[in-house]
Amino acid sequence: MNHSNGKVFLVGAGPGAADLITVRGMKLLQQADIVFHDALIDPQMLEFCIQAILIPVGKRCGRHSTAQAFINKRLIDASQKHQIIVRLKGGDPMIFGRADEEISALESAGIDVEVVPGITAALAASASLKQSLTLRGVSRSVAFFTHVKAENQESAVLPEADTLVIYMGRSESEMIAKKLLDQGKPEDTPVQIIEGISTKHERKLSLTLKEMHEGAALTWFNQDSPALLLVGAVFRNRLQDTGILTNRRLYG
């Protein structure tokens, strides 16, 4: 490592709410010289680093976004000018956050990197629902999945797990439901969809896999807010609590 370079910290911002960042992450923001942040970071969180240069480098599905190679280059360039560089990433940097690409680029350039974990959306959703992702006698396995893929990469098969958490599945909910039904999941398998997790805009929708296949989720989604799909028998009580598919099923 070239010790004249600064150090880059990949910091998990957590699921949305500014006060769900870790104490270590907040302290690094307060010390940072420059912060490269995702598009959906709560503006209140950026108030922790008013002394820093703020650079938005957000990647948002379906919209123009900063190319990953350019983000890598900007981090490398910043390390030659600043001592504490924070790359603030939504959720946890190591869950669907392209951290490996940034770490590889920085290490190849001889720059020291440290990862500060954050609360990933799946765990925040579980907390909001007051429902564990695992449950004795019901769910012994959990899988995190996304259909977002690299260019020219084939779509992956949905994993077999008792509880399935699907990131960035908002626009493909019908197709995801069909795949799960084709894989043998029962039509009445409970689904929870959570939008804007941990923020004041949080909303939850309770439905079955059959209803999601019929498009019930698409009329509800707010296209400007991230959403998480959670599928599994552990959510059956939540489905029963909200009754049949009526306005009572949309809550939060």
Rosetta silent file (secondary structure, phi, psi, omega in degrees, C-alpha in Angstrom):
SEQUENCE: MNHSNGKVFLVGAGPGAADLITVRGMKLLQQADIVFHDALIDPQMLEFCIQAILIPVGKRCGRHSTAQAFINKRLIDASQKHQIIVRLKGGDPMIFGRADEEISALESAGIDVEVVPGITAALAASASLKQSLTLRGVSRSVAFFTHVKAENQESAVLPEADTLVIYMGRSESEMIAKKLLDQGKPEDTPVQIIEGISTKHERKLSLTLKEMHEGAALTWFNQDSPALLLVGAVFRNRLQDTGILTNRRLYG
SCORE:     score description
SCORE:     0.000 S_00000001
   1 L     0.000  140.187  174.528    0.000    0.000    0.000 S_00000001
   2 L   -85.748  111.950 -172.225    1.109    3.557   -0.771 S_00000001
   3 L   -74.995   -3.935  173.868    0.832    5.305    2.586 S_00000001
   4 L   -79.641  -15.050  177.990    0.505    8.737    0.939 S_00000001
   5 L   -78.266  157.230  172.332   -2.951    7.654   -0.182 S_00000001
   6 L   -80.073 -178.224 -179.472   -6.043    8.099    1.930 S_00000001
   7 E  -114.248  138.660  179.860   -8.203    5.254    3.140 S_00000001
   8 E  -103.527  131.007  177.748  -11.583    4.332    1.669 S_00000001
   9 E  -113.361  120.335  171.535  -14.384    3.148    3.939 S_00000001
  10 E   -88.858  109.123 -171.172  -17.348    1.338    2.420 S_00000001
  11 E  -110.648  128.242  175.069  -20.047    2.221    4.931 S_00000001
  12 E   -78.449  123.928 -178.779  -23.478    0.641    5.125 S_00000001
  13 L   -82.543  -11.399 -176.213  -26.132    3.327    5.533 S_00000001
  14 E    87.591 -173.210 -169.265  -28.760    0.847    6.671 S_00000001
  15 L   -78.288  -11.905 -179.479  -32.283    0.383    5.288 S_00000001
  16 L   159.787  -57.392 -177.369  -33.368    4.004    5.111 S_00000001
  17 L   -64.617  137.374 -176.022  -33.862    5.810    8.420 S_00000001
  18 H   -61.818  -32.122 -176.413  -30.942    8.062    9.328 S_00000001
  19 H   -86.012    8.480  175.046  -30.756    6.770   12.900 S_00000001
  20 H  -100.691    4.330  169.963  -30.294    3.157   11.770 S_00000001
  21 L   -71.078  151.989  178.436  -26.730    3.690   10.602 S_00000001
  22 L   -70.730  160.540  176.957  -24.175    2.147   12.974 S_00000001
  23 H   -60.862  -41.309  179.038  -22.309    4.324   15.461 S_00000001
  24 H   -62.107  -42.291  179.111  -19.050    3.526   13.641 S_00000001
  25 H   -62.945  -42.697  179.425  -20.571    4.553   10.340 S_00000001
  26 H   -62.907  -42.383 -179.940  -21.852    7.830   11.789 S_00000001
  27 H   -63.728  -37.346  177.952  -18.437    8.650   13.302 S_00000001
  28 H   -66.982  -38.467  175.633  -16.748    8.041    9.959 S_00000001
  29 H   -60.321  -39.708 -179.162  -19.208   10.394    8.252 S_00000001
  30 H   -67.959  -22.680 -178.783  -18.336   13.036   10.843 S_00000001
  31 H  -100.024  -10.406 -169.533  -14.619   12.605   10.056 S_00000001
  32 L   -67.494  145.123  172.101  -14.843   12.229    6.290 S_00000001
  33 L   -87.011  -33.695 -179.116  -13.165   14.583    3.847 S_00000001
  34 E  -148.734  141.913 -178.441  -15.347   13.406    0.964 S_00000001
  35 E  -129.154  121.837  173.081  -18.458   11.196    0.779 S_00000001
  36 E   -99.324  116.012 -170.548  -19.677    9.365   -2.313 S_00000001
  37 E  -123.232  151.020  177.226  -23.282    8.433   -1.575 S_00000001
  38 L   -67.886  165.505 -174.605  -26.076    6.388   -3.145 S_00000001
  39 L   -68.478  -33.741 -171.436  -29.177    8.079   -4.567 S_00000001
  40 L   -97.555   16.186  177.057  -31.634    6.948   -1.892 S_00000001
  41 L   -66.724  134.855  177.960  -29.656    7.988    1.180 S_00000001
  42 L   -59.836  125.529  178.644  -31.809    9.913    3.673 S_00000001
  43 H   -53.916  -30.002  178.320  -30.823   13.619    3.441 S_00000001
  44 H   -63.961  -30.785  178.884  -30.809   13.702    7.258 S_00000001
  45 H   -67.434  -33.337 -179.866  -27.946   11.212    7.234 S_00000001
  46 H   -71.446  -13.226  174.682  -25.876   13.573    5.109 S_00000001
  47 H   -71.948  -14.841  175.039  -26.191   16.136    7.883 S_00000001
  48 H   -70.977  -15.608 -173.783  -23.721   13.962    9.823 S_00000001
  49 H  -131.815   48.160 -177.888  -21.028   15.010    7.319 S_00000001
  50 L   -65.763  -18.313  179.421  -21.634   18.686    6.624 S_00000001
  51 L   -80.876  -12.903 -171.645  -17.856   19.239    6.646 S_00000001
  52 L   -94.893  157.159  168.011  -17.323   16.832    3.738 S_00000001
  53 E   -74.029  129.837 -177.293  -17.538   17.192   -0.010 S_00000001
  54 E  -108.225  124.497 -178.328  -20.708   15.330   -1.042 S_00000001
  55 E  -124.404  111.646  176.380  -20.773   13.455   -4.343 S_00000001
  56 E   -76.345  130.236  178.183  -23.949   11.608   -5.434 S_00000001
  57 L  -134.513   41.597 -170.958  -23.143    8.445   -7.358 S_00000001
  58 L   -69.079  147.922  172.242  -26.496    6.748   -7.146 S_00000001
  59 L  -119.491  115.743 -178.106  -27.590    3.728   -9.151 S_00000001
  60 L  -124.822  132.824 -176.628  -31.385    3.513   -9.499 S_00000001
  61 L   -58.754  129.295  175.883  -33.246    0.863  -11.422 S_00000001
  62 L    80.992    5.553 -179.255  -34.728    2.156  -14.678 S_00000001
  63 L  -131.301  161.770  175.653  -33.003    5.536  -14.508 S_00000001
  64 L   -60.734  135.449 -178.855  -29.761    7.084  -15.689 S_00000001
  65 L  -144.822  168.303 -178.328  -27.071    6.289  -13.153 S_00000001
  66 L   -75.008  129.252  179.846  -23.337    6.553  -12.630 S_00000001
  67 L   -63.814  141.918 -176.557  -21.380    3.767  -14.334 S_00000001
  68 H   -60.772  -40.254 -179.860  -19.616    1.465  -11.873 S_00000001
  69 H   -61.425  -35.012  179.759  -16.218    1.855  -13.583 S_00000001
  70 H   -71.593  -37.751  175.462  -16.510    5.634  -13.203 S_00000001
  71 H   -60.714  -45.593  178.958  -17.363    5.295   -9.501 S_00000001
  72 H   -56.368  -46.279 -178.735  -14.284    3.114   -9.044 S_00000001
  73 H   -63.443  -40.431 -179.180  -12.099    5.696  -10.751 S_00000001
  74 H   -65.800  -36.877  176.883  -13.487    8.550   -8.672 S_00000001
  75 H   -64.864  -42.846  178.778  -12.761    6.644   -5.456 S_00000001
  76 H   -63.382  -46.147  179.392   -9.182    6.008   -6.577 S_00000001
  77 H   -61.649  -41.135 -178.431   -8.704    9.644   -7.581 S_00000001
  78 H   -64.302  -34.128 -178.190  -10.172   10.871   -4.285 S_00000001
  79 H   -67.230  -17.784  178.610   -7.759    8.709   -2.282 S_00000001
  80 L   -87.316   -7.440 -177.850   -4.866   10.657   -3.816 S_00000001
  81 L  -119.491  -23.813 -173.717   -6.276   13.961   -2.547 S_00000001
  82 L  -127.577  157.450 -178.574   -8.068   13.130    0.727 S_00000001
  83 L   -91.217  -39.983 -178.789   -7.306   11.073    3.825 S_00000001
  84 E  -120.609  110.582 -178.636  -10.767    9.764    4.781 S_00000001
  85 E  -113.576  124.917  178.731  -13.013    8.782    1.904 S_00000001
  86 E  -110.513  127.628  170.144  -16.443    7.334    2.625 S_00000001
  87 E  -104.622  102.548 -174.006  -18.427    5.376    0.074 S_00000001
  88 E   -90.840  114.383 -173.311  -21.890    5.433    1.650 S_00000001
  89 E  -117.404  138.055  179.790  -23.976    2.545    0.370 S_00000001
  90 L   -61.758  145.665  179.302  -27.610    1.760    1.122 S_00000001
  91 E    68.232 -130.660  175.714  -28.283   -1.239    3.364 S_00000001
  92 L  -109.773  134.788 -176.191  -25.183   -3.377    3.847 S_00000001
  93 L   -58.935  -26.127 -171.984  -22.291   -2.923    1.382 S_00000001
  94 L   -94.547    4.534  177.054  -21.854   -6.677    0.992 S_00000001
  95 L  -115.676  103.413  178.136  -25.468   -7.473   -0.015 S_00000001
  96 L    52.789   35.283 -177.322  -26.153   -6.613   -3.682 S_00000001
  97 L  -112.969    8.950 -179.437  -24.044   -3.476   -3.320 S_00000001
  98 L    57.567   26.606 -178.949  -21.282   -4.099   -5.885 S_00000001
  99 H   -63.060  -37.823 -177.017  -18.772   -3.839   -3.072 S_00000001
 100 H   -59.996  -37.645  179.344  -16.517   -6.480   -4.581 S_00000001
 101 H   -65.606  -40.687 -179.922  -16.003   -4.392   -7.716 S_00000001
 102 H   -71.869  -41.601  178.844  -15.039   -1.334   -5.695 S_00000001
 103 H   -62.690  -45.091 -179.073  -12.813   -3.287   -3.299 S_00000001
 104 H   -61.638  -43.359 -179.364  -10.990   -5.020   -6.175 S_00000001
 105 H   -64.695  -42.301 -178.506  -10.384   -1.735   -8.005 S_00000001
 106 H   -69.360  -43.962 -179.983   -9.100   -0.002   -4.875 S_00000001
 107 H   -66.103  -35.044  177.306   -6.857   -2.862   -3.770 S_00000001
 108 H   -65.057  -27.897  178.150   -5.444   -3.159   -7.284 S_00000001
 109 L   -89.203    4.626  178.038   -4.500    0.522   -7.033 S_00000001
 110 L    76.640   26.576 -176.791   -2.779   -0.098   -3.686 S_00000001
 111 L  -105.000  134.558 -179.962   -5.417    1.748   -1.643 S_00000001
 112 L   -72.653  137.535 -177.399   -6.435    0.588    1.823 S_00000001
 113 E  -131.760  140.761  172.985  -10.123   -0.309    2.178 S_00000001
 114 E  -132.853  140.981  179.219  -12.309   -1.065    5.180 S_00000001
 115 E  -106.500  129.538  176.776  -15.918   -2.239    5.162 S_00000001
 116 E  -112.211  111.916 -174.032  -18.348   -1.048    7.827 S_00000001
 117 L   -66.085  159.746  176.175  -21.478   -3.223    7.819 S_00000001
 118 L  -134.824  171.157  177.413  -25.014   -1.883    7.845 S_00000001
 119 L   -77.367  118.602  178.815  -28.493   -3.265    8.469 S_00000001
 120 L   -78.151  157.371 -172.415  -29.681   -4.864    5.248 S_00000001
 121 H   -58.040  -35.770 -178.167  -33.270   -4.337    4.110 S_00000001
 122 H   -60.138  -41.672 -178.594  -34.322   -7.942    4.799 S_00000001
 123 H   -73.497  -35.426  176.157  -33.551   -7.646    8.509 S_00000001
 124 H   -67.272  -36.685  177.564  -35.206   -4.248    8.778 S_00000001
 125 H   -65.509  -42.552  177.518  -38.309   -5.668    7.082 S_00000001
 126 H   -58.434  -42.682  179.353  -38.387   -8.572    9.517 S_00000001
 127 H   -65.361  -42.766 -178.575  -38.222   -6.107   12.405 S_00000001
 128 H   -64.737  -38.464  179.200  -40.965   -3.926   10.931 S_00000001
 129 H   -76.548  -14.080 -173.067  -43.227   -6.935   10.414 S_00000001
 130 L    56.459   41.716 -179.293  -42.399   -8.238   13.896 S_00000001
 131 L  -139.664  120.341  177.770  -41.896  -11.600   12.222 S_00000001
 132 L   -63.175  148.849  174.189  -38.690  -13.644   12.217 S_00000001
 133 L   -76.940  -20.013  173.899  -37.420  -14.867    8.875 S_00000001
 134 L  -115.651  151.215 -179.223  -36.786  -18.210   10.568 S_00000001
 135 E  -155.120  126.815 -177.106  -39.281  -20.073   12.713 S_00000001
 136 L   -56.900  127.867  179.745  -38.925  -23.395   14.465 S_00000001
 137 L    83.297   -6.413 -177.943  -40.888  -26.059   12.612 S_00000001
 138 L  -124.121  -48.798 -175.997  -41.672  -23.704    9.708 S_00000001
 139 E  -137.616  116.092  178.074  -38.531  -22.100    8.288 S_00000001
 140 L  -110.862   -1.469 -177.764  -34.980  -23.370    8.665 S_00000001
 141 L  -142.525  144.913  178.624  -33.512  -21.604    5.638 S_00000001
 142 E  -132.066  136.560  176.775  -33.476  -18.071    4.251 S_00000001
 143 E  -126.519  136.738  172.450  -32.275  -16.954    0.818 S_00000001
 144 E  -101.189  135.111 -172.992  -31.590  -13.420   -0.441 S_00000001
 145 E  -144.385  149.054  169.919  -32.121  -13.039   -4.182 S_00000001
 146 E  -141.982  144.465  175.335  -32.196  -10.399   -6.908 S_00000001
 147 L   -84.811  -12.917  178.292  -33.093  -10.590  -10.587 S_00000001
 148 L   -64.357  129.818 -173.455  -30.784   -7.655  -11.311 S_00000001
 149 L  -139.032  163.390  175.859  -27.864   -9.118  -13.238 S_00000001
 150 L   -68.591  157.732 -179.845  -24.724   -8.168  -15.091 S_00000001
 151 L   -58.553  137.331  179.013  -24.996   -7.498  -18.820 S_00000001
 152 L    69.293    8.607  177.384  -25.242  -10.697  -20.920 S_00000001
 153 L   -92.519  136.359  179.319  -25.718  -12.802  -17.776 S_00000001
 154 L   -71.827  148.088  177.315  -28.563  -15.303  -17.777 S_00000001
 155 L   -64.257  138.434 -178.938  -31.272  -14.953  -15.142 S_00000001
 156 L   -81.911  155.003  174.303  -30.691  -17.241  -12.177 S_00000001
 157 L   -72.568  137.973  177.251  -33.145  -19.857  -10.985 S_00000001
 158 L   -61.466  131.931 -175.341  -35.029  -18.760   -7.878 S_00000001
 159 L   -70.780  150.969  174.255  -33.459  -20.534   -4.909 S_00000001
 160 L   -85.387  112.867  179.307  -35.249  -23.209   -2.904 S_00000001
 161 L  -152.872  152.644  179.415  -35.585  -21.844    0.643 S_00000001
 162 L   -64.308  -39.678  176.358  -38.260  -21.813    3.329 S_00000001
 163 E  -123.719  126.090 -178.398  -38.163  -18.008    3.364 S_00000001
 164 E  -116.100  126.591  178.319  -37.209  -16.107    0.217 S_00000001
 165 E  -113.522  119.808 -174.922  -36.322  -12.409    0.287 S_00000001
 166 E  -111.668  116.863  177.792  -36.241  -10.764   -3.135 S_00000001
 167 E   -87.691  144.042  173.245  -34.452   -7.455   -3.548 S_00000001
 168 L    54.876   42.762 -178.017  -35.310   -5.074   -6.387 S_00000001
 169 L  -107.592   11.553 -173.330  -38.186   -7.247   -7.591 S_00000001
 170 H   -51.282  -53.120 -171.728  -40.818   -4.534   -7.851 S_00000001
 171 H   -81.328  -10.527 -175.693  -41.354   -4.558  -11.625 S_00000001
 172 H  -114.658   22.554 -173.261  -41.033   -8.326  -12.045 S_00000001
 173 H   -62.091  -38.515  179.082  -43.421   -9.461   -9.310 S_00000001
 174 H   -63.492  -46.246 -178.949  -45.792  -11.265  -11.715 S_00000001
 175 H   -66.663  -38.756  177.686  -42.950  -13.172  -13.371 S_00000001
 176 H   -62.591  -44.917  178.708  -41.349  -13.998  -10.016 S_00000001
 177 H   -61.029  -42.293  179.302  -44.666  -15.369   -8.737 S_00000001
 178 H   -61.170  -43.497  179.654  -45.089  -17.499  -11.876 S_00000001
 179 H   -61.345  -42.931 -179.713  -41.605  -18.962  -11.454 S_00000001
 180 H   -66.312  -39.876  177.123  -42.285  -19.829   -7.834 S_00000001
 181 H   -64.570  -41.062  178.721  -45.622  -21.428   -8.723 S_00000001
 182 H   -65.040  -27.996  178.424  -43.935  -23.396  -11.503 S_00000001
 183 L   -82.017   -1.765  174.851  -41.364  -24.583   -8.958 S_00000001
 184 L   104.965    5.420  176.700  -44.176  -26.020   -6.851 S_00000001
 185 L   -68.119  136.534  178.978  -44.894  -23.296   -4.308 S_00000001
 186 L   -63.563  149.244 -179.361  -48.577  -23.413   -3.229 S_00000001
 187 L   -61.057  -29.454 -177.262  -50.842  -20.653   -4.524 S_00000001
 188 L   -90.928   14.067  176.345  -51.711  -19.594   -0.973 S_00000001
 189 L   -58.752  126.777 -178.183  -48.067  -19.048    0.014 S_00000001
 190 E   -69.101  144.334  175.584  -47.999  -15.747    1.940 S_00000001
 191 E  -130.171  136.664  170.943  -46.137  -12.768    0.497 S_00000001
 192 E  -118.646  131.934  176.063  -45.235   -9.527    2.224 S_00000001
 193 E  -119.166  127.657 -177.181  -44.129   -6.539    0.167 S_00000001
 194 E  -124.096  130.280 -178.479  -42.557   -3.602    1.970 S_00000001
 195 E  -115.722  139.430  176.809  -41.806   -0.240    0.411 S_00000001
 196 L    61.697   43.426 -173.785  -39.672    2.517    1.948 S_00000001
 197 L   -52.723  130.827  174.804  -38.524    0.293    4.820 S_00000001
 198 L    73.110    0.194  179.201  -37.889    2.130    8.118 S_00000001
 199 L  -101.317  173.718  179.311  -38.780    5.542    6.666 S_00000001
 200 L   -68.825  -13.247  179.767  -41.853    7.702    7.190 S_00000001
 201 L   -96.410    8.219 -176.227  -43.041    6.513    3.760 S_00000001
 202 L   -61.175  134.121  172.794  -43.022    2.826    4.704 S_00000001
 203 E  -137.789  151.231 -179.859  -45.998    0.807    3.462 S_00000001
 204 E  -127.366  143.925  175.615  -46.687   -2.917    3.586 S_00000001
 205 E  -127.408  129.424  179.961  -48.842   -5.104    1.395 S_00000001
 206 E  -109.948  126.545 -178.521  -49.976   -8.578    2.428 S_00000001
 207 E  -157.395  178.739  177.293  -51.095  -10.995   -0.302 S_00000001
 208 E  -102.916  166.566  178.358  -50.717  -14.543   -1.600 S_00000001
 209 H   -60.721  -39.165  178.072  -48.446  -15.829   -4.341 S_00000001
 210 H   -61.517  -44.046  179.838  -51.505  -16.347   -6.567 S_00000001
 211 H   -65.166  -37.065  177.590  -52.591  -12.740   -6.068 S_00000001
 212 H   -66.848  -37.882  177.329  -49.096  -11.488   -6.877 S_00000001
 213 H   -62.945  -31.485 -179.392  -49.124  -13.593  -10.050 S_00000001
 214 L   -83.150    2.233  174.088  -52.404  -11.909  -11.020 S_00000001
 215 L    94.566   12.073 -176.025  -50.773   -8.473  -10.768 S_00000001
 216 L   -62.024  -27.230 -177.475  -52.099   -7.316   -7.391 S_00000001
 217 L   -79.149  -29.249 -170.269  -48.740   -5.820   -6.454 S_00000001
 218 L   -68.958  -30.903 -179.605  -48.172   -3.741   -9.584 S_00000001
 219 L   -78.089  -11.029 -176.020  -51.043   -1.298   -8.992 S_00000001
 220 L   -97.635  -29.067 -171.444  -49.779   -0.621   -5.494 S_00000001
 221 L   -64.401  141.768  168.328  -46.070    0.054   -6.031 S_00000001
 222 L   -96.731  114.450 -171.632  -44.613    3.540   -5.863 S_00000001
 223 L   -66.973  -11.978 -179.483  -41.967    3.480   -8.574 S_00000001
 224 L   -93.800   -0.321 -175.648  -39.770    6.017   -6.735 S_00000001
 225 L  -123.660  137.513  179.924  -39.349    3.947   -3.592 S_00000001
 226 L   -68.574  146.982 -179.011  -37.427    0.688   -3.152 S_00000001
 227 E  -133.905  152.076 -179.194  -39.470   -2.385   -2.310 S_00000001
 228 E  -124.085  136.407  176.449  -38.709   -5.819   -0.922 S_00000001
 229 E  -106.635  127.986  178.708  -40.659   -9.025   -1.570 S_00000001
 230 E  -122.200  125.268 -172.849  -40.732  -11.627    1.210 S_00000001
 231 E  -124.777  129.738  175.311  -42.187  -15.044    0.485 S_00000001
 232 E   157.606  161.011 -177.168  -42.795  -17.907    2.894 S_00000001
 233 H   -66.457  -18.756  179.045  -45.028  -19.669    5.382 S_00000001
 234 H   -61.520  -20.391 -177.270  -43.533  -17.677    8.275 S_00000001
 235 H   -95.721   10.537 -176.269  -45.762  -14.782    7.174 S_00000001
 236 H   -61.770  -38.933  178.764  -49.027  -16.736    7.334 S_00000001
 237 H   -61.783  -37.258  179.032  -50.127  -15.075   10.571 S_00000001
 238 H   -66.625  -36.183  177.965  -49.659  -11.661    8.954 S_00000001
 239 H   -66.509  -42.891  179.649  -51.807  -12.768    6.029 S_00000001
 240 H   -67.560  -36.211 -179.394  -54.540  -14.001    8.359 S_00000001
 241 H   -60.458  -31.726 -173.405  -54.366  -10.820   10.443 S_00000001
 242 L  -101.343    0.717  173.555  -55.261   -8.680    7.426 S_00000001
 243 L    73.515 -158.035 -178.594  -58.025  -10.874    5.990 S_00000001
 244 L   -75.150  175.617 -173.896  -58.901  -11.223    2.320 S_00000001
 245 L   -70.245   94.117  178.174  -57.574   -8.928   -0.396 S_00000001
 246 L  -138.210 -176.174  177.301  -59.107   -5.601    0.590 S_00000001
 247 H   -60.668  -21.435  179.538  -57.807   -2.194    1.572 S_00000001
 248 H   -67.796  -15.000 -178.490  -57.080   -3.709    4.979 S_00000001
 249 H   -81.320  -16.513  175.801  -54.230   -5.603    3.348 S_00000001
 250 E   -98.520  116.759 -173.461  -52.351   -2.376    2.670 S_00000001
 251 E  -144.508  172.897 -179.691  -51.024   -1.121    5.941 S_00000001
 252 L   120.202    0.000    0.000  -48.216    0.782    7.631 S_00000001
